[in-house]
Amino acid sequence: MESAILISESKTDLSLLLTLAKKLGIGIHRLTTEEIEDMSLINAMKTGRTGEYIDADKYLKKLRRK
């Protein structure tokens, strides 16, 4: 299975692409704003995850100094 996410400022252009996809027999799913935000949050968490242990007290002390 292959997937693609299309982002457009134009509803007309996006509708044209979705109509073409339907005619080609490609399944489509429109993402809600909430789904897009969830995907972005998951991506940010995966990117930020290092697997290293961080001492919360030391981290908070560093933040308070700044």
Buried (B, 14 or more C-beta within 10 A) or exposed (E): EEEEEEEEEEEEEBEEBBEEBEEEEEEEEEEEEEEEEEEEEEEEEEEEEEEEEEEEEEEEEEEEEE
